């Protein structure tokens, strides 16, 4: 038996795991992944940082991975946000959205991977930064009208409609590199004042930024959270979802 201790923010969780053989699968320099409903598989970016010979792979339940499409040449850190059921606010299930390695540019790819629109949206950024490094997430609560929420490495946060209309939500005063974005379930009983809020990590700042739908913006620093955040994932206690990161 093996005792495994996981520590975060001053808490220790201990679990006992039975030692067993573990099979490892080699991937091709992945960065982002998300569940892709039409293929019932994981969609993962590949071949960081130049996207050659291709950008996306499909990962099956048995761990096998195969090329998803002929799309190639999207550079830098490619993170993925896919549309899931039920389709709302004009989005199409299975379509997915990424950066392309150019400041402020969002790409849209068709559900079958055959059509790439690059760029689909060019965000109105005001400086040379603005890469989407870790910053795309679909609001599935309705608090933000099911928009695509995007943050950049230049401290900008935008919401984008299915029609490609972008509006800025927030900009950090010192252009902090924002990454690891999620939207908290809209359940005040469980999440209190964070219900329906956008959470964004800032690893280089050792901070967590919280944006509420009533215009509130709060920053929790290293002194209050005790960790540097690069990625954020909310795992529901019910519903049968897996944790994939």
C-alpha positions, 0 to 999 in steps of 0.5 A: 500500500502507498500513502499519497499526500497532496498539499495545497493552500495549507491543507493535506489530503491523504489517500491510500492507493494500491500499487499497480502497473501503470501504462504511460502514453507518449504524446507530442508536446501537448498544451490544451485539451477539452472534451469533444462531444461529436467524437466522444473523445478528448481533443488535445493540441499537439506539437507545441510550439510550431503546430507541425505537422498538425495541431490537434489529436483525438484521444480515445478512452483506451488512451490511444491518440490519432490525428484529428484534422489536417489543421497545422501551423497554429503556433505558441500555446494552443488551448481549447474551448469546445461547445457542448450540449445543450447548444445555447446562444447561437453556438454549435455543438462540437465547434471549438475555439483556440488562439493561433499564436498571434496577439488578440486573435481567436480561431474557430474550427468546425465540429469535424475539424475540416474548416478553420477560420483564422482569425475568427475574431480579432480582439481590440487589444491596445498593446503588443501582448494579448496571446491567449495562453490558457485563457478560453472558457465557455460560460455554462451558467447563463450568468454571462449569457453563455459567452466565450470568456477569454483572457490574455497574457497582457491582462485583458479579459473579454466576453465573445458572443457566437456572432463574434462580438467581443466586449472587454470585461476587465484589464489589469492595471499592470498588464498581468499575464492571466491564465487558467480561466473558469466560471463558477457554477451559479449556486450561491448556497455552495459557492457564496459570493463566487457563484457565477463569477469568473476566476482567473489565475495569474501565476507570475503574480501569484494571484487569483482574480475574481470578476462578478457579474455585478461589476466587482473585481477582487484580487487574492494575492499570494498572502491570502491563497498561498499558491501560484495558479496556472490552471483552474478546473472545477470538478462537480461533486455530482454528475459523473464528470472526470477530472482531466488536466 
